[in-house]
Amino acid sequence: MYKKNKKIISQKKRHAYLKLAMLIIGILAFLPSSFLETNFLDYEDNSSRDIAMNVMKMASDRFNNSLDQLLIVSYEIESIDEENGELISSVVIAYTVFGVPYAEIIANKDGAYVNKKLLFNQ
């Protein structure tokens, strides 16, 4: 009887450790993406901030209504080239869980397009 109770207690401990491990993995899956997102407060003037917000909107609209949207957790602006308050070109990286890069998106004044998918060969 004592061995049976001990076995039940050890199984409960294993289940508790498994649940704790799954919780930690779940938290770590989405934590890097929040660090990778572009902070619009980093842009000094309103013109640059508006351009950055427009670039992010174009990048997210590129994957709107597609299955790729389910994989993407966050976007980060890698570079912006602007001249006299006009967008020339911008590179945006889309990330999946665990901070894995998914796609490189090029945005310009005409719109945005996927330059290459980094996770899968296109």
N, C-alpha and C positions, 0 to 999 in steps of 0.2 A: 504494500500500500504506500509506503514511504517513497519507493522508487517511482511509482506512478505519479504521485504528486510532484516530485522533483522534475520528472519529465515534462509534465504539463506546465510547470513554472518556467522551465528552460525554453519551451516552445513559445510561451507568451513573451519572454524576453527577446527571442529571435524576431518575432513579429514586430515588437516595439522598435527594435534596432532597424529593421527593414523599413518601417514607416518613417523613422527619423532620417534615414539615408535618402529615401525618396523625396522627402521634404527639402533636404539640403540640396539635392541635385536639381529639383524644380526651381529653387530660389537662384541657384547659380546659373541656370539656363537663361534667365531673363535679366540678370543683373548686369552683364557686360553691355547689353544693348542700351540700357539707360545711360551708361557712361559714354557711349559712342554717338548719341544723338547730338545734333548741332544745337548749341545754345545761342539764341538770337541776341542775347544781351552782350555777346562778345563783339558785336559790330558797333563801331563808334557812332556813326551818323545814321540818320533815318533813311537816307538814300540806299546805303549798303544793306541795311536791315531789310528794307522793302525788297531789294533785289534777291537777298538770301531767302526770304519767305516765298517769293515768287518761284525761285528755283526749286525749293522743297515741294511746293504745290505741283509744279510741272512733273517732278520726279515721281511723286506719289500717284498722280493722275495717270502716269504711264502704265502702272500696274493695276489700275482700277478695273474691276470686273473681270479679273483673270484668276486662274488658279495660283499664279505666282504670288498674289496678294496674301494668300494664306501662309506662305513661308516667311514673308518679310515682317520683321519686328520693328526695325528702326532704319533711319536714313542718316547719313552724315555727309556734309559738304566737304569734299576734299580740297577743292580749289575753285575760286571765282575770278574770272578775268572780266573787268569792267572798264569802260572808258567814258568819261563825262556822264556818269550816272546811267549808262546804257550797258546792258549785259552783252558781252561778247561770247563767252563760253564758260561753262561750269562743269565740274566733274562731281557726281554724287555717287556714293557707295551705299548699296542696300544690304542690310545685315539680317541674318536669320538668328535663331536661338544660339546661345553660347558665343555670340559675337562672330560667327562665321560669315565672311563676305559672300554675298549671293550674286550681285550684279553691279556693273559699272554703268552708270547712266550719264549721258552727255546732254546738257541742256544749253540751248542757245536762244536767241531772240525768236526763232521760228517755232520752237517747241523742244521736246525731249525725246531721246531715243536710247535704246539699250545698246551700248557699244559692245559689251561682252558679258556673258554670264560666267561668273568665276567659279561657281559651285559645280555646274554642269557644263560640258563642252557643247557649244551651240552649233 
